[in-house]
Amino acid sequence: MLKSRHKAALCLVLAVSFVSPACPQEQDQGVIRVNVNLVMVDTTVKTKHGQIMGDLKKEDFELREDGTAQKIEVFSRDELPLNVALVLDLSDSIAPFLGPLRQAATTALQALKPDDQVALFTFSTEAHLLVPLTKDKIEVAEQFSSFKIGGSTNINDGIFVAAQYLLNNASANGRRVIILISDDVGTNAGGQGTADIVTEAIAADTVLYNLKIPGDNPPGTLFAAAMVPGLVNIRKVMDQTGGEMFDVQDVEHLDTAFHALIQRIKTRYTLGFYTNATAAEGKPHKIDVRLAPHFGKKGHDYTILAKSSYYIH
């Protein structure tokens, strides 16, 4: 057996992205496992003026689980592989933007690391997986030229199906991100509400980002959409999972915004701590990440984007 948590942390930083048994280490004929749980938390830190704080060290962070301070055993930035689910709106209002989106996706996805994987989902009335997780980013981008537009806008199922897929298919040794590409004007509440979507996203240990593009919506569409009950609260899902919105006001800026979003994903810090909690408790556990006191007050002097809870499963 490994003799210390320090050795386990060195192994797990490259092999675990959520709560799981410790990293297997091959020795002779067998595999050694340590019976500990490691929780990984992705974090973005901004100044009060919105600039990214990209040169922080492990000792600059503080982390609490259910109100109790935890020792940060693992610390990295963009070292773990990414599992990215692109979730693309194919309702009528998106048609004029598919060409620019294909070009933007082709360049932006190339900024990912070679071992990062991307899956492609589309949604209109229903959500569908078009490309399973792959390291071939060009294959994903090329799909943008063959889509058929039409149907209602079921954002609810688009996010939920992607989270469910990452939960069941993404490797345990990577970070998980959903990128919703839509004008965010839902017209179909699908089968899952906001609470269920948040729960599934947290269970999948995934972060929701939103690349919001200007839709070609006829007059009255926004008012009609506001009258549809049960539409997902995208902002709430982002807040609960630690994600952000990139609002593209002009399609000419789409390429820049898409590339900035990818860079933001790559500049997140990963913090890891060991928990004594167990799945038998059957409840979410609260997480609070902040900087050391000399950085000032969280929410006033700086902003932290991170998931607010996690499940053990």
N, C-alpha and C positions, 0 to 999 in steps of 0.2 A: 504494500500500500504506500501511496505517497505520504510523506511525513509532515507536510506543512501546507497551510492554505496558500502560502506564497507561491509554491510550485503549481498548485492548482490554478491560481489566477493567471500565471504566465501561460499555461496551456489553454485556459478557457477564453482569454482575450481574443484568440484567433479562431475559436471554434464554437462559441455559444452566444446567442443573441437574446435569449429570454431565459425564463426559469427552466432549468433542466438538470439532469445529472451531470456531474463534471466530465470534462473532456476525456475520452478514452486515450490511453497511452499504451502502445504496443510494447510488450516485454516478452521475449522468448515466444512461448506457445500461446500466451493468453492476452487478455485485455484488462487493464487495471482501471477501476472506476472509484471515484471518491464520492461518498454520500453527502453532498452539499448542494444547495440550491443557489444559483447565481442569477441575479436580476440585472438586466442591462437597460439603461435609460438613455435614449438619444436626446440631445439638448442643443438648442441654438441660443446664443446670448447676444443681445443688442444693447448699445448705449441708449440713453434717453432720447438721443437724436436719430436713432434708427440704424446707426452703423453697426456692422457685425464686429464682435470682439473675437478675433481669430487667433490670439496668441496666449490664451489662458493655460494655466498648469493645473495639475490635479489638486494641489493644495489651495487653489483659488475657489474650489467648489465645496459646498456643504449639501448633504442629502439626508432627508428624513423619510422614514417609512412609518406610516400611522403615527406620526408625531415624535418618533424616536430617532435620534441621530444615528446614522450608519457610517461605517468606515468604507471609504471608496477604495476598493481593491483593484479595480481595472479602470484604466483611463486611456483613451485613444481618440484619434480624429481621422476619419476616412480610411481606417485600416481594415475594417470588416467589409466583406463583399455586400453589395446591394441587390435586393430583389425588388424591382420596380414594376408596378402594375399601372399601365396607362389605361385610363377609362375615358373613351371618346364619345361625345354626344353626336349622334347621327340624325337628329331631328331636322326638319326642313330649314330652320333658321340658321343652321351651320353651313349649308351648302356653299356659300360664297367664300368660305374660309378654308376649305379642304386643301386647295392648292398651296397657299402659304403655310398651312400646318404641316404638310408633307415636307416642304423645304426646311422648316424650322426643326422638325423632329429629326431629319437626316443629320443636321449639323449638331444639334444639342445633344443627342444621344451618344454621339461619338466622344463627348467629353467624359463619359463614364469609363470606369476602369475595365480592362479586358475581361476580368472575371465577374463583373456585374451582369446580372440577368434582367431581362425586360419581358413582360407579358403584355398582350394587347387585348383589351375588352372594348366592345362597342355597345351602345344602348340607344334605343328609341322607345318603342312600346315595351320591348323586352331587352334584357342584357345578355350578351353572348361573349364567350371566350373565342377570340380569333387566332391568337398565337400564344401557345403556352410559353412559360419562362424559357428564354434562350439567351445566349451570349451574342447572337448575331443581331446587332442593332439595325443593320441595313435591312434585313428581312422585315423587321417590324415597321420601319419607316416606309418601305415600299408598298405596304398594304394600304396606305392612305390614298393611293391613286385608284383603287378598285372598289371603293365603298358605294353602296346604294343608300341614298338619302330618303327619309320619309318616316312618318309615324309620330306618336306622341313623345313626350320627354320624360322618361322614367329614371330620374337621377337616383332615386331611392335604391332601386335594384342594382343600378350600375355600381354604386359604392359597395353595397352589401355583398354582391356576388364576387367582387374583386377581393374584399376582405376575407370572405370564406375560402376563396381559392388560395390566398397566401397562407392562411392558417393551416390548410391541409396539404399544401404542395411546396411551399418555400422551404429551403434547407434551414436547419437549425443554426447554421454557422454564418448567418447574415442578417443585415438590417432589412426592414420591410417598409416600403413606401407606396402609397397610392397617389397618382396624379390625375385628378379629375379635370378634363378639358371640355368646357361647356360655357354657354352663356348664362347658365344657372337659372334659367326660366323653366321650372318644372311644370308639367301639365298632367302628370300621372304619378300618383303616390305609391304605386306598386304594392308589394306585399309586406314591406318592412317599414316601421316608423323610425324616428330619430333615435329613440332609446335603444332599440334593437340594433341599429346600425352602429351606434357608439359602442355597445357591448361587444359586437362582433369584431370591430376594429381593435378594441383594447385586447380582446382575447387573441387576436392575430398578431398583436404587438406591432401594429402598423401605424404610420403617420399619414394623415390626409393633407395633400397639397392641392390647391385649386388654381389652374391656369384659366382665368375667366376671360373669355373672348367676347367681342361685341357680336350679338346675334342680329340676324335680319328678321326682326319680328314685326308683323303688321300692327297698326294702331289697336290698342285695347288688349294686346296679349298680356302685358304685365298685370293689368287689373284683373283679367280673367284668371291668371295663374295664382294671384293672391287669394282667390276665392276657393281654390282647390284644397280640401282638408287633408292633412297628413303628409304634406310635402316635407322632405328632409330639411332640417336646419343645418345647412352646410357649415356655417360659422361655428355652431356648437360642436360639430364633429371635429373640426380643425382645432378648436380650443381644447377639447378633451384629449386629443391625441398629440398635440404639440405641433401642428402644422401651420401653414400660412396660405394666404391668397396672393396671387400675382395677377393684378387687374390690368388687362391689355385694353386701353381705350382706343387705340388706332392699330389696325392690322399691320401697318408698316413697322410697328415695334414688336410684332409677334416673335420674330427670331431672337431679338435681344432679351425679351421676357422669358422665353423658354430656356435659353441658355443660362440666364440668371437663376432660374429655378433649379436647374441641374447643379449649378455651382453651390447654391444654398444647401442642397441635400448633402453635397460632398464636404461642406465645412461644419457639419454638426459634430459635437463632441459625443462620445460614448462613455458613460459612467457605469460601473458595475459594482454591486455589493452583494454580500451573502445574506440570505434571509433565513429566519427560523420558522417562518410561516409554512403551512402545509395546505395541500389541496382540500383536505378534509374540512377545513374551516368554511369552504364554500362561499367566500365573499371577496369582493375587490379590496385591494389594499391601497391606501392613499400614499402618494409620493409627492414630496416637496423638494425641489431643487432650487438652490440659491447660491449666491457668491459669498465669500467671506465678508465679515462686517465692514472692513475698510473700503469696500467697493460702494458702500452706501446702502440705500433701502431698495429692495426689490419692488418693481412696479413704479418707482419714482426715479431712481438714478440709473436703472438698467431694467431690461425686460428679458425674461427667460421663457422660451418655448419648449415645453416637454410634456409628455403624457402625465396626467394627474392621478392615474391609478393603474393597477395591473391585476391580472388573475393568475393563479397557479393552476396548471392543468397538466 
